[in-house]
Amino acid sequence: MLNILSDSLGKLGTPTYPLKQAADNLQVVGELALATPTPIDIIMRNKFVIAATRMGGKTAIRPEFTTEKFIEQIRYLMTSEFGTLKGPCQNALQELPSLAIRAKLAGYPLENSNVQKAFFGFLMSYVTEGFVNQDTTGTQMGNFQGKWHGGGF
């Protein structure tokens, strides 16, 4: 499994320390999820063995947890935790589809609830901490560095 910030998935930039920590945590959780069989893995293995013996060796296919289902699950986690009206959440919703595809390409088990929680933490770190020499704070109005002649608030 690749780290979600791996350059082999496409160069994003130099991550800040908190973003690097969140990505490393996501990788550890993902590797642990792959190493630990979940109840659905056990059920599907049993169904496969039963189906293979009954159907003369035909394979049973596990239903795939699609990227769209993963995105829905992350949206649910976000709205239940923070709502969607805050700036970081709005930014996270914009970045979610591309990062979800990146997580799938990196080999993360998207159906695992621990991976979903770790990905949510990574996503929020991605939009709030970002990369070195990249401003992720505030709004356009809040980042205004110039002077307004004859006005303001």
N, C-alpha and C positions, 0 to 999 in steps of 0.2 A: 504494500500500500504506500502510495506517495503522500508526502506532506502536501496539503492543499495550496501552499504557497510555493511549491516546487517550480523551478524555472522550466522544467520539461513540459509543464502544462501551459506555458506562456508566461513571459516576464511581466510581473506586476510592479516591481520596484523593491526598494529596501524597506522591509517592515520595521516599525518601531518595536521596542522591547515588549510592551504589553500585547501587541498583535502577534509577535513571534511566539510568546507564551501561550496565547489562545490557540494558535495553529498547532503547536506541539501537543497541547492538551487534547485537542480534537484527534490528532493522530494516535495518541496513546489510547483514548477511549475507543476509537475505531478498531485498532489492533486487538484490544481486549474483547470487543464485541465479536470479532471474527473468530477468536480463539475459544469463546464460550458459546456452546450451543444454546439457543433460546428454545422455549417450548414449541414454537412453530417449526423450528428445525427438526425437533424430535418427532413431532406429528407428521411432518412431510416425509421424514426418513421412513417412519413406520408405514405410511401410505404407499411410498415407493416400493418397499419390500412386499407388501400385500399385493399391490397392482402388478408388480413384476412376476410374482408367482402365479397370480390368477390369469394374467393376460399373456402368458408365454414369453416373458422377457421384454415386453414393451415398456417404455419408460414413462413414469409419471412426471409431469412438469409442474414445478412450483410457480404459483402466480407471482409475477414480478411486481415489486413495489416501485411504481413509476416516479419519475422526477416530479410530475405534477402533484402526486399525492404527498410527496415530501415537502413541496413548496406550501401546500395547503396546511400541513402539520406545523411548519415553522411559522406561518402566518397566524395560526391559532395560538401558538405559544407566545408570540409577540403581542397579539391583541389582548390576551388574558393577563399578561404581565404588565404591559406599559400602555396599551391602547395604540391608536395609529395617528394621533394628532400631534405628537411630539416630533421635532425635527429629526433626531436620529432614527426614529422608527420609519419616517417617510423615506429617508435615505436608504435604510435597510431594505425596505420593500422594493426600491428601484434596483438594488444590487443583488437581491435574492435569486432571481432566475439564473443569472450568469454564474454565481457562486455555487448554486445547486448543481448545475451541469458540471462545473469544475470538480465538485466533491464526488459526483458519480464517476467521472473519468479517473479520479485518483483512486477509486476502488473502495470507498467507504460504504458500509452496509447501511443504507439510508432508512431501512425499515426499523432499525434499532432505536428505542426511545432514548437511551443514553447518548447515542450518537447525535440524535436530533437536538437534545439539550446542549451538548457540547458545541454543535454547529451554530445554534442560536447565540451562544456566548461568543463564538468566533465572529459571527456576523455583526453583532453589536460592537465588538472591539474593532472590526474592520472599518465601520463607518464613523466611530468616534476617535480611534487612535490613528488609524491609517498608516501611511508610509512616511519615511524620512523626507523632509522638505516638501511635504504636501499639507496644506491647511485643511483641516476637517472641522474647524470650530465655527459655530454661529451661522448666520445667514449673510446674504450679500450686504444688507444694511448694517449688520453687526460687524462686518469685516471692513467697512468703509474707512479708509485711512486719510482721506483728503479733508478739505475744509469747505464748508458750505457758506458762501458769502451771503450775509443778510438773512440767515435763517437757521434752521435746525429745530430743535424742540424747545 
